[in-house]
Structure formats: C-alpha cells, structure tokens
Amino acid sequence: MSAGAHAAAAAAATNRKSAPRKTENSTPSGHFAAIYENERFVRFKYMHNN
C-alpha cells in the first residue's frame, strides 16, 4: 500500500465517523451466534427471536 492510498483511506474514515449515526428506537430482538463447521469457526450469524 502506498502512502497516498493510506492518506485517502484515513480521509474516508474521518468523513464516515463525522456522519450522523442512525438511532434505533425499537428494542433489538435477536443475537449473534457463532457458526462452526468441522469444529472450526466460520462466521457470525444474526439469530432473530421472532
């Protein structure tokens, strides 16, 4: 990665952080569960409580 690419990435991160965040008024109705395949971690999956 060149120095110019790093500066551009840092500027993008700064712009993203200054953006207003969305606030959720509803209570979350789920959780994340770890998914394993062949006894190895693969990914997280969001499990809904519906």
N, C-alpha and C positions, 0 to 999 in steps of 0.2 A: 504494500500500500504506500503510495507516495504522500508527501507532506500536504500537498494540495487537496488530496482526497480526504485526508483526516480533518482538515480545516472545514471542508464542506460538510462533512458528517457532523462535526461539532456544531456548526451553524444550524443545521437541520434539527438537531436535538434541542437546541436553545429555543427555536421557534415552536417546536412541538410542546415544550414544557410551559411556555407562556400562554398557550391556548387555553381558554376556559374549559374546565372539566365538566362532564355531564354528571349530574347528581341523580341518583335513583331514589324515588320516594317509596317504592314498594320494598317489602321485606324479601330478601333472597330466599328462594325455595329449593335449594339444592346444595350440592357439594361436589368437590373434585375427588375422584378416586384414581389411584394408580393402577394402570393396566400392565400386567406381566404376561409374557409369552415365553415358554420354556424356561421358567424361573429367572427371567431377566426383565428389567423394567423397560417398557416400550414407550408409554406416553401417559398423560393425564387425560381423563375423560370427565366431563361435567355430568353429574347424575341429578336429574330433576326429581323432586319429591311430590310429583302430581299423583 
